[in-house]
Amino acid sequence: MSETQSAGKSARKGAEAEEKQGFFARLALFFRQIFAELKKVQRPTQAELWDIFVTVIVFVALIMLFVGILDAAFSRIVFWVFG
């Protein structure tokens, strides 16, 4: 038997084993995997978090200013065109 045939059979056996698991076993596995991934997450320090917060606030303020200027310009154009 070639390696690809044996690999295919072992993959099918793994899939069959997963299919044989019950609903609650799969659900428990799902949550175990979630918590394992959450343990790997690197959370920002307070200084990094503050920098990110300030960056977002400044960016939003600049976008608001830009949209406000566009709104004022377009409203003047509309009033000029349509009286």
C-alpha positions in Angstrom: 0.0 0.0 0.0 1.3 3.4 -0.9 1.7 6.3 1.6 -1.1 8.3 0.0 -3.5 5.4 0.4 -2.6 4.8 4.0 -2.7 8.6 4.7 -6.2 8.7 3.2 -7.4 5.8 5.3 -6.0 7.3 8.5 -7.7 10.7 7.6 -11.0 8.9 7.1 -10.6 7.1 10.5 -9.9 10.4 12.2 -13.0 11.9 10.5 -15.1 8.9 11.5 -13.9 9.2 15.1 -14.9 12.9 15.1 -18.3 11.9 13.7 -18.8 9.4 16.5 -18.4 12.0 19.1 -21.6 13.2 20.6 -23.0 16.7 20.5 -21.9 17.6 24.1 -18.4 16.1 23.5 -17.9 18.3 20.4 -19.3 21.3 22.3 -16.9 20.6 25.2 -14.0 20.3 22.7 -15.0 23.6 21.1 -15.0 25.4 24.4 -11.6 23.9 25.4 -10.1 25.1 22.2 -11.6 28.6 22.7 -10.0 28.8 26.2 -6.7 27.5 24.9 -6.6 30.1 22.2 -7.6 32.9 24.7 -4.6 31.9 26.9 -2.3 32.7 23.9 -3.7 36.2 23.5 -1.3 39.0 24.4 -3.2 41.8 26.0 -1.9 45.4 25.6 -0.3 47.2 28.6 -2.1 50.2 30.0 0.2 52.6 28.2 -0.3 50.8 24.9 -4.1 50.8 25.5 -4.0 54.6 26.2 -2.0 55.3 23.0 -4.5 53.2 20.9 -7.4 55.0 22.6 -6.0 58.5 21.9 -5.2 57.5 18.3 -8.8 56.4 17.7 -10.3 59.5 19.2 -8.0 61.8 17.2 -8.8 59.9 14.0 -12.5 60.0 14.6 -12.3 63.7 15.3 -10.4 64.4 12.1 -12.9 62.3 10.1 -15.8 64.3 11.7 -14.1 67.6 10.8 -13.6 66.4 7.2 -17.2 65.3 6.8 -18.5 68.5 8.4 -16.5 70.6 6.0 -17.7 68.6 3.0 -21.3 68.9 4.4 -21.0 72.7 4.7 -19.5 73.0 1.2 -22.1 70.8 -0.5 -25.0 72.6 1.3 -23.6 76.0 0.1 -23.4 74.6 -3.4 -26.9 73.2 -3.3 -28.3 76.5 -2.0 -26.4 78.4 -4.6 -27.7 76.2 -7.4 -31.3 75.8 -6.3 -31.7 79.1 -4.5 
